[in-house]
Amino acid sequence: MTTDSTTLSWVKSSYSNNGGSCVEWAPRSAATTGTVPIRDSKDPHGPALIVPAHAFTSFVAGIKAGKFGTD
């Protein structure tokens, strides 16, 4: 599946910091496609990873629960 990343409304993750670890996602895509595009905000014209909405929800829940290290 391909997504035209130029037409999406991108949001920077609140977990991103100014140290170069910035992630953006396009939340509105989930309602229409059932998928969530994710990209590196430093490379907005680069590729986007497209994941199923349910997988993205589980990933965010894991982050909030502290299941992933910060190293």
Phi and psi restraints in degrees (range 20) as a CNS / XPLOR table:
assign (resid 1 and name C) (resid 2 and name N)
       (resid 2 and name CA) (resid 2 and name C) 1.0 -113.7 20.0 2
assign (resid 2 and name N) (resid 2 and name CA)
       (resid 2 and name C) (resid 3 and name N) 1.0 148.7 20.0 2
assign (resid 2 and name C) (resid 3 and name N)
       (resid 3 and name CA) (resid 3 and name C) 1.0 -130.5 20.0 2
assign (resid 3 and name N) (resid 3 and name CA)
       (resid 3 and name C) (resid 4 and name N) 1.0 133.1 20.0 2
assign (resid 3 and name C) (resid 4 and name N)
       (resid 4 and name CA) (resid 4 and name C) 1.0 -78.6 20.0 2
assign (resid 4 and name N) (resid 4 and name CA)
       (resid 4 and name C) (resid 5 and name N) 1.0 100.0 20.0 2
assign (resid 4 and name C) (resid 5 and name N)
       (resid 5 and name CA) (resid 5 and name C) 1.0 -67.6 20.0 2
assign (resid 5 and name N) (resid 5 and name CA)
       (resid 5 and name C) (resid 6 and name N) 1.0 -12.4 20.0 2
assign (resid 5 and name C) (resid 6 and name N)
       (resid 6 and name CA) (resid 6 and name C) 1.0 -78.1 20.0 2
assign (resid 6 and name N) (resid 6 and name CA)
       (resid 6 and name C) (resid 7 and name N) 1.0 -20.3 20.0 2
assign (resid 6 and name C) (resid 7 and name N)
       (resid 7 and name CA) (resid 7 and name C) 1.0 -96.1 20.0 2
assign (resid 7 and name N) (resid 7 and name CA)
       (resid 7 and name C) (resid 8 and name N) 1.0 -3.9 20.0 2
assign (resid 7 and name C) (resid 8 and name N)
       (resid 8 and name CA) (resid 8 and name C) 1.0 -86.1 20.0 2
assign (resid 8 and name N) (resid 8 and name CA)
       (resid 8 and name C) (resid 9 and name N) 1.0 154.7 20.0 2
assign (resid 8 and name C) (resid 9 and name N)
       (resid 9 and name CA) (resid 9 and name C) 1.0 -96.5 20.0 2
assign (resid 9 and name N) (resid 9 and name CA)
       (resid 9 and name C) (resid 10 and name N) 1.0 105.6 20.0 2
assign (resid 9 and name C) (resid 10 and name N)
       (resid 10 and name CA) (resid 10 and name C) 1.0 -90.1 20.0 2
assign (resid 10 and name N) (resid 10 and name CA)
       (resid 10 and name C) (resid 11 and name N) 1.0 143.8 20.0 2
assign (resid 10 and name C) (resid 11 and name N)
       (resid 11 and name CA) (resid 11 and name C) 1.0 -127.6 20.0 2
assign (resid 11 and name N) (resid 11 and name CA)
       (resid 11 and name C) (resid 12 and name N) 1.0 133.0 20.0 2
assign (resid 11 and name C) (resid 12 and name N)
       (resid 12 and name CA) (resid 12 and name C) 1.0 -79.9 20.0 2
assign (resid 12 and name N) (resid 12 and name CA)
       (resid 12 and name C) (resid 13 and name N) 1.0 135.7 20.0 2
assign (resid 12 and name C) (resid 13 and name N)
       (resid 13 and name CA) (resid 13 and name C) 1.0 -61.4 20.0 2
assign (resid 13 and name N) (resid 13 and name CA)
       (resid 13 and name C) (resid 14 and name N) 1.0 140.4 20.0 2
assign (resid 13 and name C) (resid 14 and name N)
       (resid 14 and name CA) (resid 14 and name C) 1.0 -69.9 20.0 2
assign (resid 14 and name N) (resid 14 and name CA)
       (resid 14 and name C) (resid 15 and name N) 1.0 -12.7 20.0 2
assign (resid 14 and name C) (resid 15 and name N)
       (resid 15 and name CA) (resid 15 and name C) 1.0 -88.4 20.0 2
assign (resid 15 and name N) (resid 15 and name CA)
       (resid 15 and name C) (resid 16 and name N) 1.0 -8.0 20.0 2
assign (resid 15 and name C) (resid 16 and name N)
       (resid 16 and name CA) (resid 16 and name C) 1.0 -72.0 20.0 2
assign (resid 16 and name N) (resid 16 and name CA)
       (resid 16 and name C) (resid 17 and name N) 1.0 150.9 20.0 2
assign (resid 16 and name C) (resid 17 and name N)
       (resid 17 and name CA) (resid 17 and name C) 1.0 -125.0 20.0 2
assign (resid 17 and name N) (resid 17 and name CA)
       (resid 17 and name C) (resid 18 and name N) 1.0 177.9 20.0 2
assign (resid 17 and name C) (resid 18 and name N)
       (resid 18 and name CA) (resid 18 and name C) 1.0 -84.3 20.0 2
assign (resid 18 and name N) (resid 18 and name CA)
       (resid 18 and name C) (resid 19 and name N) 1.0 7.0 20.0 2
assign (resid 18 and name C) (resid 19 and name N)
       (resid 19 and name CA) (resid 19 and name C) 1.0 -88.2 20.0 2
assign (resid 19 and name N) (resid 19 and name CA)
       (resid 19 and name C) (resid 20 and name N) 1.0 10.0 20.0 2
assign (resid 19 and name C) (resid 20 and name N)
       (resid 20 and name CA) (resid 20 and name C) 1.0 100.1 20.0 2
assign (resid 20 and name N) (resid 20 and name CA)
       (resid 20 and name C) (resid 21 and name N) 1.0 -2.6 20.0 2
assign (resid 20 and name C) (resid 21 and name N)
       (resid 21 and name CA) (resid 21 and name C) 1.0 -97.8 20.0 2
assign (resid 21 and name N) (resid 21 and name CA)
       (resid 21 and name C) (resid 22 and name N) 1.0 70.1 20.0 2
assign (resid 21 and name C) (resid 22 and name N)
       (resid 22 and name CA) (resid 22 and name C) 1.0 -109.9 20.0 2
assign (resid 22 and name N) (resid 22 and name CA)
       (resid 22 and name C) (resid 23 and name N) 1.0 131.8 20.0 2
assign (resid 22 and name C) (resid 23 and name N)
       (resid 23 and name CA) (resid 23 and name C) 1.0 -123.9 20.0 2
assign (resid 23 and name N) (resid 23 and name CA)
       (resid 23 and name C) (resid 24 and name N) 1.0 139.6 20.0 2
assign (resid 23 and name C) (resid 24 and name N)
       (resid 24 and name CA) (resid 24 and name C) 1.0 -121.5 20.0 2
assign (resid 24 and name N) (resid 24 and name CA)
       (resid 24 and name C) (resid 25 and name N) 1.0 153.1 20.0 2
assign (resid 24 and name C) (resid 25 and name N)
       (resid 25 and name CA) (resid 25 and name C) 1.0 -140.7 20.0 2
assign (resid 25 and name N) (resid 25 and name CA)
       (resid 25 and name C) (resid 26 and name N) 1.0 160.2 20.0 2
assign (resid 25 and name C) (resid 26 and name N)
       (resid 26 and name CA) (resid 26 and name C) 1.0 -115.7 20.0 2
assign (resid 26 and name N) (resid 26 and name CA)
       (resid 26 and name C) (resid 27 and name N) 1.0 85.9 20.0 2
assign (resid 26 and name C) (resid 27 and name N)
       (resid 27 and name CA) (resid 27 and name C) 1.0 -63.9 20.0 2
assign (resid 27 and name N) (resid 27 and name CA)
       (resid 27 and name C) (resid 28 and name N) 1.0 -31.3 20.0 2
assign (resid 27 and name C) (resid 28 and name N)
       (resid 28 and name CA) (resid 28 and name C) 1.0 -67.9 20.0 2
assign (resid 28 and name N) (resid 28 and name CA)
       (resid 28 and name C) (resid 29 and name N) 1.0 -18.9 20.0 2
assign (resid 28 and name C) (resid 29 and name N)
       (resid 29 and name CA) (resid 29 and name C) 1.0 -65.0 20.0 2
assign (resid 29 and name N) (resid 29 and name CA)
       (resid 29 and name C) (resid 30 and name N) 1.0 -29.8 20.0 2
assign (resid 29 and name C) (resid 30 and name N)
       (resid 30 and name CA) (resid 30 and name C) 1.0 -60.3 20.0 2
assign (resid 30 and name N) (resid 30 and name CA)
       (resid 30 and name C) (resid 31 and name N) 1.0 -39.6 20.0 2
assign (resid 30 and name C) (resid 31 and name N)
       (resid 31 and name CA) (resid 31 and name C) 1.0 -67.0 20.0 2
assign (resid 31 and name N) (resid 31 and name CA)
       (resid 31 and name C) (resid 32 and name N) 1.0 -32.9 20.0 2
assign (resid 31 and name C) (resid 32 and name N)
       (resid 32 and name CA) (resid 32 and name C) 1.0 -97.7 20.0 2
assign (resid 32 and name N) (resid 32 and name CA)
       (resid 32 and name C) (resid 33 and name N) 1.0 -27.9 20.0 2
assign (resid 32 and name C) (resid 33 and name N)
       (resid 33 and name CA) (resid 33 and name C) 1.0 -119.4 20.0 2
assign (resid 33 and name N) (resid 33 and name CA)
       (resid 33 and name C) (resid 34 and name N) 1.0 -14.9 20.0 2
assign (resid 33 and name C) (resid 34 and name N)
       (resid 34 and name CA) (resid 34 and name C) 1.0 76.5 20.0 2
assign (resid 34 and name N) (resid 34 and name CA)
       (resid 34 and name C) (resid 35 and name N) 1.0 11.3 20.0 2
assign (resid 34 and name C) (resid 35 and name N)
       (resid 35 and name CA) (resid 35 and name C) 1.0 -129.0 20.0 2
assign (resid 35 and name N) (resid 35 and name CA)
       (resid 35 and name C) (resid 36 and name N) 1.0 160.1 20.0 2
assign (resid 35 and name C) (resid 36 and name N)
       (resid 36 and name CA) (resid 36 and name C) 1.0 -125.5 20.0 2
assign (resid 36 and name N) (resid 36 and name CA)
       (resid 36 and name C) (resid 37 and name N) 1.0 114.6 20.0 2
assign (resid 36 and name C) (resid 37 and name N)
       (resid 37 and name CA) (resid 37 and name C) 1.0 -75.4 20.0 2
assign (resid 37 and name N) (resid 37 and name CA)
       (resid 37 and name C) (resid 38 and name N) 1.0 139.6 20.0 2
assign (resid 37 and name C) (resid 38 and name N)
       (resid 38 and name CA) (resid 38 and name C) 1.0 -131.3 20.0 2
assign (resid 38 and name N) (resid 38 and name CA)
       (resid 38 and name C) (resid 39 and name N) 1.0 139.9 20.0 2
assign (resid 38 and name C) (resid 39 and name N)
       (resid 39 and name CA) (resid 39 and name C) 1.0 -146.6 20.0 2
assign (resid 39 and name N) (resid 39 and name CA)
       (resid 39 and name C) (resid 40 and name N) 1.0 165.0 20.0 2
assign (resid 39 and name C) (resid 40 and name N)
       (resid 40 and name CA) (resid 40 and name C) 1.0 -81.4 20.0 2
assign (resid 40 and name N) (resid 40 and name CA)
       (resid 40 and name C) (resid 41 and name N) 1.0 120.4 20.0 2
assign (resid 40 and name C) (resid 41 and name N)
       (resid 41 and name CA) (resid 41 and name C) 1.0 -66.2 20.0 2
assign (resid 41 and name N) (resid 41 and name CA)
       (resid 41 and name C) (resid 42 and name N) 1.0 -19.8 20.0 2
assign (resid 41 and name C) (resid 42 and name N)
       (resid 42 and name CA) (resid 42 and name C) 1.0 -75.8 20.0 2
assign (resid 42 and name N) (resid 42 and name CA)
       (resid 42 and name C) (resid 43 and name N) 1.0 -13.6 20.0 2
assign (resid 42 and name C) (resid 43 and name N)
       (resid 43 and name CA) (resid 43 and name C) 1.0 -132.3 20.0 2
assign (resid 43 and name N) (resid 43 and name CA)
       (resid 43 and name C) (resid 44 and name N) 1.0 66.6 20.0 2
assign (resid 43 and name C) (resid 44 and name N)
       (resid 44 and name CA) (resid 44 and name C) 1.0 -63.4 20.0 2
assign (resid 44 and name N) (resid 44 and name CA)
       (resid 44 and name C) (resid 45 and name N) 1.0 -17.6 20.0 2
assign (resid 44 and name C) (resid 45 and name N)
       (resid 45 and name CA) (resid 45 and name C) 1.0 -99.5 20.0 2
assign (resid 45 and name N) (resid 45 and name CA)
       (resid 45 and name C) (resid 46 and name N) 1.0 1.7 20.0 2
assign (resid 45 and name C) (resid 46 and name N)
       (resid 46 and name CA) (resid 46 and name C) 1.0 -82.1 20.0 2
assign (resid 46 and name N) (resid 46 and name CA)
       (resid 46 and name C) (resid 47 and name N) 1.0 -171.7 20.0 2
assign (resid 46 and name C) (resid 47 and name N)
       (resid 47 and name CA) (resid 47 and name C) 1.0 -70.4 20.0 2
assign (resid 47 and name N) (resid 47 and name CA)
       (resid 47 and name C) (resid 48 and name N) 1.0 155.6 20.0 2
assign (resid 47 and name C) (resid 48 and name N)
       (resid 48 and name CA) (resid 48 and name C) 1.0 -117.7 20.0 2
assign (resid 48 and name N) (resid 48 and name CA)
       (resid 48 and name C) (resid 49 and name N) 1.0 139.8 20.0 2
assign (resid 48 and name C) (resid 49 and name N)
       (resid 49 and name CA) (resid 49 and name C) 1.0 -87.4 20.0 2
assign (resid 49 and name N) (resid 49 and name CA)
       (resid 49 and name C) (resid 50 and name N) 1.0 128.2 20.0 2
assign (resid 49 and name C) (resid 50 and name N)
       (resid 50 and name CA) (resid 50 and name C) 1.0 -108.1 20.0 2
assign (resid 50 and name N) (resid 50 and name CA)
       (resid 50 and name C) (resid 51 and name N) 1.0 119.8 20.0 2
assign (resid 50 and name C) (resid 51 and name N)
       (resid 51 and name CA) (resid 51 and name C) 1.0 -123.5 20.0 2
assign (resid 51 and name N) (resid 51 and name CA)
       (resid 51 and name C) (resid 52 and name N) 1.0 152.2 20.0 2
assign (resid 51 and name C) (resid 52 and name N)
       (resid 52 and name CA) (resid 52 and name C) 1.0 -60.4 20.0 2
assign (resid 52 and name N) (resid 52 and name CA)
       (resid 52 and name C) (resid 53 and name N) 1.0 143.5 20.0 2
assign (resid 52 and name C) (resid 53 and name N)
       (resid 53 and name CA) (resid 53 and name C) 1.0 -57.0 20.0 2
assign (resid 53 and name N) (resid 53 and name CA)
       (resid 53 and name C) (resid 54 and name N) 1.0 -39.6 20.0 2
assign (resid 53 and name C) (resid 54 and name N)
       (resid 54 and name CA) (resid 54 and name C) 1.0 -66.1 20.0 2
assign (resid 54 and name N) (resid 54 and name CA)
       (resid 54 and name C) (resid 55 and name N) 1.0 -33.7 20.0 2
assign (resid 54 and name C) (resid 55 and name N)
       (resid 55 and name CA) (resid 55 and name C) 1.0 -70.2 20.0 2
assign (resid 55 and name N) (resid 55 and name CA)
       (resid 55 and name C) (resid 56 and name N) 1.0 -39.2 20.0 2
assign (resid 55 and name C) (resid 56 and name N)
       (resid 56 and name CA) (resid 56 and name C) 1.0 -64.9 20.0 2
assign (resid 56 and name N) (resid 56 and name CA)
       (resid 56 and name C) (resid 57 and name N) 1.0 -41.6 20.0 2
assign (resid 56 and name C) (resid 57 and name N)
       (resid 57 and name CA) (resid 57 and name C) 1.0 -59.8 20.0 2
assign (resid 57 and name N) (resid 57 and name CA)
       (resid 57 and name C) (resid 58 and name N) 1.0 -43.6 20.0 2
assign (resid 57 and name C) (resid 58 and name N)
       (resid 58 and name CA) (resid 58 and name C) 1.0 -64.4 20.0 2
assign (resid 58 and name N) (resid 58 and name CA)
       (resid 58 and name C) (resid 59 and name N) 1.0 -39.6 20.0 2
assign (resid 58 and name C) (resid 59 and name N)
       (resid 59 and name CA) (resid 59 and name C) 1.0 -61.7 20.0 2
assign (resid 59 and name N) (resid 59 and name CA)
       (resid 59 and name C) (resid 60 and name N) 1.0 -48.0 20.0 2
assign (resid 59 and name C) (resid 60 and name N)
       (resid 60 and name CA) (resid 60 and name C) 1.0 -63.4 20.0 2
assign (resid 60 and name N) (resid 60 and name CA)
       (resid 60 and name C) (resid 61 and name N) 1.0 -40.4 20.0 2
assign (resid 60 and name C) (resid 61 and name N)
       (resid 61 and name CA) (resid 61 and name C) 1.0 -61.2 20.0 2
assign (resid 61 and name N) (resid 61 and name CA)
       (resid 61 and name C) (resid 62 and name N) 1.0 -39.5 20.0 2
assign (resid 61 and name C) (resid 62 and name N)
       (resid 62 and name CA) (resid 62 and name C) 1.0 -63.6 20.0 2
assign (resid 62 and name N) (resid 62 and name CA)
       (resid 62 and name C) (resid 63 and name N) 1.0 -40.7 20.0 2
assign (resid 62 and name C) (resid 63 and name N)
       (resid 63 and name CA) (resid 63 and name C) 1.0 -63.2 20.0 2
assign (resid 63 and name N) (resid 63 and name CA)
       (resid 63 and name C) (resid 64 and name N) 1.0 -47.9 20.0 2
assign (resid 63 and name C) (resid 64 and name N)
       (resid 64 and name CA) (resid 64 and name C) 1.0 -62.9 20.0 2
assign (resid 64 and name N) (resid 64 and name CA)
       (resid 64 and name C) (resid 65 and name N) 1.0 -29.9 20.0 2
assign (resid 64 and name C) (resid 65 and name N)
       (resid 65 and name CA) (resid 65 and name C) 1.0 -84.5 20.0 2
assign (resid 65 and name N) (resid 65 and name CA)
       (resid 65 and name C) (resid 66 and name N) 1.0 -3.0 20.0 2
assign (resid 65 and name C) (resid 66 and name N)
       (resid 66 and name CA) (resid 66 and name C) 1.0 76.3 20.0 2
assign (resid 66 and name N) (resid 66 and name CA)
       (resid 66 and name C) (resid 67 and name N) 1.0 25.9 20.0 2
assign (resid 66 and name C) (resid 67 and name N)
       (resid 67 and name CA) (resid 67 and name C) 1.0 -79.2 20.0 2
assign (resid 67 and name N) (resid 67 and name CA)
       (resid 67 and name C) (resid 68 and name N) 1.0 -8.7 20.0 2
assign (resid 67 and name C) (resid 68 and name N)
       (resid 68 and name CA) (resid 68 and name C) 1.0 -117.6 20.0 2
assign (resid 68 and name N) (resid 68 and name CA)
       (resid 68 and name C) (resid 69 and name N) 1.0 138.4 20.0 2
assign (resid 68 and name C) (resid 69 and name N)
       (resid 69 and name CA) (resid 69 and name C) 1.0 -70.8 20.0 2
assign (resid 69 and name N) (resid 69 and name CA)
       (resid 69 and name C) (resid 70 and name N) 1.0 166.2 20.0 2
assign (resid 69 and name C) (resid 70 and name N)
       (resid 70 and name CA) (resid 70 and name C) 1.0 -106.6 20.0 2
assign (resid 70 and name N) (resid 70 and name CA)
       (resid 70 and name C) (resid 71 and name N) 1.0 6.9 20.0 2
